[in-house]
Amino acid sequence: MSERRAATILRELAIVAQGESPILAGPWLGEVGFELLYWIPFLRWFAEHYGISPERMVAVSRGGGAGAWYGDVASRTYDALSFVSPDDFKRRNQARSRVLGEQKQIVSTALDREIVSFVQRAEGQDLALLHPALMYRLYGPYWWGHQPIGWLRQYARFVRFQPSVAPASLPQGYTAVKFYFNDCFKDTPPNRVFVRRTVQDLMEQGPVISLSTGLAVDDHDPCEPDIEAMHHIQHLLTPANNLSIQSAVVAGARQFVGTYGGFAYLAPLCGVPALSYYSEPGSFSVRHLDLVRDVLQADDRADLLSIVELDAGVDH
């Protein structure tokens, strides 16, 4: 069944790849973790498998300068937030998720189509569309547990990320910190105490830079303590550059510490050790964690990723 499914999707992808017209990859409207671990590796595989040059690929993501992650597969990138305001985007993206019953872009919605229309007007031409729904369909058998990691990896290509250089104004030898509340790290008094104590302990070892953005484009609520000696980057950020700046800060850090999530993947994929925490077992699929560990193990970098479960409801 999985092989027949994949064969059907490969035929659809071949139709997207045929000809010489530019290919719009996206728009990506989902979370950072899936973008890093699945979508961009999928695009690398697609480009390699069908012989698509970066000049033909136009990547569209959802804000913050994430286009910096696509440099090896797409010569041009667009930011959805350049067409839709951050507040409007958040509201409409949440509405999209409610209608679909999940955050994944399993089908194209009105928001997807509107952003595609904006990009086509900006390009001044029609573009072939490579929508994330094709990736979700292709990878589904792995996520459902029907196929092993090796099956997915035949349709993905992983390389080390190389974001831009961190701002020169940052201190040397710093730890990048990104704690926020989500489904796997709930807003509880013990978790708040743990975050404060952890940040304070890290500050005894050296400078700490908070990656908290102050920008509301997703459902993550930051929970880092207000400690005067912490370094912040909010003055450097705009909706159009926040992910590119955060990526550069992570890549320049001696270590990353924070909530288990997308940035816990970004750090080791940049060659930076990551220590992340969760307190709600069963709140995320271990298939994602298995994949990132397999990718790092294959490059002898398994020691870069450490995930720790906290005892929910107990002072840590």
Beta strands, then each sheet from edge to edge (+ up, - down):
strand 1: 23-25
strand 2: 57-61
strand 3: 76-79
strand 4: 128-130
strand 5: 175-178
strand 6: 180-181
strand 7: 208-210
strand 8: 221-222
strand 9: 231-232
strand 10: 255-259
strand 11: 274-278
strand 12: 305-309
sheet 1: 3+ 2+ 1+ 4+
sheet 2: 9+ 7+ 5+ 10+ 11+ 12+
sheet 3: 6+ 8-
end
